[in-house]
Amino acid sequence: MKRLGLLLMMMLAFLACNDEKKDQAVKTEVKKEKLPPIEKEYGFVLNDFEVIKDTIQPGDSFGYIMDQNGVDHGKVFEISNKVKDTFNPARITAGKKYVILKAKDSAKTPKFFIYENDKINYTVVSIGDSIYAEKKKRPVTVKRREVSGVIVSSLSEAMETQGLSNLLVYELSNIYQWSIDFFKLQKGDQFKMVYHEKYIDDTVFVGVEKVDAAVFKHSDKPFYAFRYLNDTVTGKASFYDEEAKALQSFFLKAPLDYSRISSRFTKRRFHPVQKRWKAHLGTDYAAAYNTPIVSTANGRVIASGYTSGNGNYVKVRHNDKYTTQYLHMTKRAVRKGETVKQGQVIGYVGSTGLATGPHVCYRFWVNGKQVDPFRQNLPSAKKIEDGLKDEYFAYIQPLMEELEQIPYKNI
C-alpha cells in the first residue's frame, strides 16, 4: 500500500509539473501574439517611428507640409539649400505620395521626409540633426511571360479580357507602328507575345520592362517582331522581322530601284502641261515605262484609282502621322484596303493623267500636310549588315519556336 501511495504521489507531481509547463507555454504564446509585426519600408523599420503617410494636394508646398509637421521656416530654408542638388522641394507634384518619419519622443521630432517619385523610385530626405538627401529604388523583380489574344472590338479590349496591362497596347502599337494600322484592326486578328513584367515584392505590377518577341496576325498575314541589339554604339535595341528587316522602318529614299529626279518639291514651278506657274508638292522620278514602283514603307492602301490629273495612282497610309502617294502609273498592282510592306510593288511607271513622259510623282504627307520628304527627319533603325544576319537568325530561332508553341486565342 505504501508503494502504491508513493506511486500516486509521484504521478500527481508529474502531472502538476506538466500543467505548469503548459501554462507557461500558453503565456509565452500570448506574449508573442501581442507583439506587432515588424514593418520594413524605404530601408527603415517603421515600428521605430511615428509614421505619417499622405498625398501632396494641389497648392501644397514643401514648406507648408513641413510647417504642418512641426518644422520651422528657418529649418525648411536650411534643408532646401542643402539638398537642392538631389531633391528640389519646389518641384514636388500634386498626387505624389510622401511619408514623414517622426521620433517616438514627446515632441515627435520629424526625422525623415520620403517623397515617392514613382512606384519604383523615391527620395529620402534626412531632416533631423543631419541634413542630406538620397535617391533610392524599391527592389524590383522581373517575370517573363507568354500571352496571346484575339481582337473582337479593339486591342485595349483584348488586353482587358486577358487581364493584361494597357501598357502592352502601347508596346505593340509602338513596335508595329510601321507595319499595322491599329485604327484598322479587324475582328479575328490575333497576337502572341513574349515579354518581361516588373514587380515590387513579387506582387505589385509596376510596368513592362521589355518585349522579346511578338507576332501579330493581321488580315491573315503574320507580322513578326524580335527585339535585337544591333547598334552597340548607342546600346539601343530595335525590332526586326523574320527576314532581318527593321520594323521601326525608315522610308526608302525613292519609290524606284533606279531613277533620276526630274522635278523636285517646290512651291512654284512652271507646269509642262498646264503651261502656268503653280506649286509642285511632290518629287518626280523619271524612269522607263513599266518600271516597278514600290511602297517606301509599310502601310495600308487607302486609295487606288484614277483621276484626270493624277492618272492611275495609289495612296498609302503608314501610320497616323505619315502618308505617301504615287501618281501617273501605267497600271496599279494593289487595291484599296490591302496591307503592303516596304519595297512591295504597288504599280508601274506610266504617263497617265497630266504627264508629258513616263515618271512617278511621289508625294509625302506629315500630319495631313504635304511636305518635301528630303527635308524630313524620318525615324530609322540601324540595318543588320549581310555578314551579321546569320548571327541574327541564330538568335531569333528559339524565340520563333517559342512563339509557335504559344496557342492563338480564338473568338
Sequence and secondary structure as in RCSB ss.txt:
>XXXX:A:sequence
MKRLGLLLMMMLAFLACNDEKKDQAVKTEVKKEKLPPIEKEYGFVLNDFEVIKDTIQPGDSFGYIMDQNGVDHGK
VFEISNKVKDTFNPARITAGKKYVILKAKDSAKTPKFFIYENDKINYTVVSIGDSIYAEKKKRPVTVKRREVSGV
IVSSLSEAMETQGLSNLLVYELSNIYQWSIDFFKLQKGDQFKMVYHEKYIDDTVFVGVEKVDAAVFKHSDKPFYA
FRYLNDTVTGKASFYDEEAKALQSFFLKAPLDYSRISSRFTKRRFHPVQKRWKAHLGTDYAAAYNTPIVSTANGR
VIASGYTSGNGNYVKVRHNDKYTTQYLHMTKRAVRKGETVKQGQVIGYVGSTGLATGPHVCYRFWVNGKQVDPFR
QNLPSAKKIEDGLKDEYFAYIQPLMEELEQIPYKNI
>XXXX:A:secstr
 HHHHHHHHHHHHHHHHHHHHHHHHHHHHHHHHHS    EETTEEGGGSEEEEEE  TT  HHHHHHHTT  HHH
HHHHHHHHTTT  GGG  TT EEEEEE SSTT  EEEEEEESSSSEEEEEEESSSEEEEEEE  EEEEEEEEEEE
 SS HHHHHHHTT  THHHHHHHHHTTTT  GGG  TT EEEEEEEEEEETTTEEEEEEEEEEEEEEETTEEEEE
EEEEEETTTTEEEEE TTS BSS    S SSSS EEEE  EEEEE TTT SEEEE SEEEE  TT EEE SSSEE
EEEEEEETTTEEEEEEE SSSEEEEEEEEEEE   TT EE TT EEEEEB  SS SSSEEEEEEEETTEE  GGG
          GGGHHHHHHHHHHHHHHHHHS     
